[in-house]
Amino acid sequence: MDTGHRRVGDQPWVRRTLIGIALLVAMFMLVIPVVVIFAEAFSAGWSTFAGNVTDEYTVHAIGLTLFVAALTVPLNLVFGTALAWSVTRFRFPGRKLLITLIDIPFAVSPVIAGLLYLLLYGRNGWLGGWLASHDVQLMFSWPGIVMVTVFVTCPFVARELIPLMQQQGSEEEEAGVVLGASGWRIFRKITLPNIKWALIYGVVLTNARAVGEFGAVSVVSGNVRGETNTLPLHVELLYQDYNVVGAFASASLLAAIAMLTLVVKAFVEWRQSRPIVSTPEKEVS
Amino acid sequence: MSASANSGVGPVRRFSGRSKRVLPGFGLSLGISLFFVSLVLLLPLSGLVVETSGMGWDQFWFTITDSRVVESYKVTLWTALAASVFNGFFGLLLAWILVRYEFPGKRIVDAFVDLPFALPTAVAGITLATLFAQNGWYGQWLAKLGVEVAFTPLGIVVAMAFTSIPFVVRTVQPVLEELSPADEEAAVSLGASDGRVFRKVIFPSLWPALVTGVALSFTRSLGEFGAIIFIAGNTPYVSEVTSLMVFIRLQEYDYAAASAIASVVLLASLVLLFAINLWQGRYLRRLEGR
């Protein structure tokens, strides 16, 4: 930063003031909240924490939450990849509309997402009535929880892949076609290695949101302790019961998943930034 | 998948445009996408339309203009506005220091920006409620200044600002990174003050992204529920947000009223979403997809 190429805000006092203010606010807004989660969870000692997370209902909530995520993530992985492939590798009428449509879950309030499914598949809904007459109950049981979680998390994988695949272009895959490779082989050998890290981050993000969804799940779950209670709902239940330490013990598990998500993201960004520097033959499309 | 992935190979050129469709998988990938979008997104949305259209206009209007509901619109709108304006300033500041300066711990701060997206909203809710409670880490200091946050509309602003701050940072950051230094250096070397260069050179290329980020933050805040209900106190006419009104009507098994109120919120959010996308398409082509 010599004087010949000085840019705005380069003076030391401006730099220090701006960094200082930003770090102070970031600390109060982002860092201390995480500290408080773990501080509260362990505030009554390790053994209480261990007792809280091995409590019968907590263990059930953890199991249900993992089960929901295990069903949601693969579904959205397939959908997100298919959608990204179709909108970045082909031009067709309605392509822009499709890209906008998958943003809907970002804009819709989670409570409304739950309501939408309740209206359709609930006992009085037009599909739910028919299902009920066949003894199928989706709402207020785990299938309903899975359905709203799929709704809420469906944009994440596609949103990670679309910008990357657009930027990479399709020359490499087209070369594969010319050389006579099958579609599946092209996807596995050319596309997948290129989008691997974005795909992983998309999955991690989907998982974080699937594990943590509260509003939508709360509408369709019925909150039966030990049956349809997911971990975020369990946190709420304990908190409303004035069992703050117990609530934070469960919350700390969710916070740990969130922290892991951030670590994976930082790692993925680091991996993605490397090849661009190291391979000069990388074409710009 | 392996067998059917090949089914798209061949003469899939129905809408042949500029680019020839040489790659396989068009039929399969678009098929999956359309099936999924219809089943997961569009079908449930149509259920809401059916439910509200069965209500009759008078009852619909009566439900959505109920005084308690109207108060919830007002509370939601002004708190979301306050939160997104705060995020506009602070998000820009954070993006600025992350792009322009080097300092120890920068990567960690950068990673922490995404925390509100990764942390479940219920966890954020109980954490903020605990921090801002009368005896909490923040609450006891704020109480001495006579500021009450927990169980007031101010708590709603805090919760909304927390959950939506990443939108502003992540929208502004790439634009700041791509800003060409040439104009800026020229202006500085010609003797213009930093403030002037920021206003005249940097801000004009920055503000479309800033507006997008703030609008995204606002849209998210309008629908926020989990983080808010723990800290808001949920006093009728004072600190109830509209998504909570929908939730309350649902718990009363009044699905019609819940749907009517939801349709108002949904319409507002969808209009905002489409407006943001159009805006991005026009002013932020390089941001497409982000």
Interface residues (C-beta under 8 A of the other chain):
Chain A: G4 H5 R6 R7 V8 G9 Q11 V14 R15 L18 I19 I21 A22 L23 V25 A26 F28 M29 L30 V31 I32 P33 V34 V36 I37 E40 V78 F79 A82 L83 W85 S86 V87 R89 F90 R91 F92 P93 K96 L98 I99 T100 L101 I102 D103 I104 P105 F106 A107 V108 S109 P110 V111 I112 A113 L115 L116 Y117 L118 L119 L120 G122 N124 G125 W126 V150 F151 C154 R159 I162 P163 Q166 S170 E173 E174 V177 S182 G183 W184 I186 F187 L205 A208 V211 G212 E213 F214 G215 S218 V219 P232 L233 V235 E236 Y239 V244 A247 F248 A251 L254 A255 I257 A258 M259 T261 L262 V263 K265 A266
Chain B: M1 S2 A5 N6 G8 V9 F15 G17 R18 S19 R21 V22 L23 P24 G25 F26 L28 S29 L30 I32 S33 L34 F36 V37 V40 L41 L42 L43 P44 L45 G47 L48 V50 E51 F90 L93 L94 W96 I97 R100 Y101 F103 G105 R107 V109 D110 A111 F112 V113 D114 L115 P116 F117 A118 L119 P120 T121 A122 V123 A124 I126 T127 L128 T130 L131 W137 Y138 A161 F162 I165 P181 E184 E185 V188 S189 D194 V197 F198 V201 I202 T219 R220 L222 G223 E224 F225 G226 F230 S243 L244 V246 F247 L250 Y255 A258 S259 A262 V265 L266 S269 L270 L272 L273 F274 N277 G281 E288 G289 R290
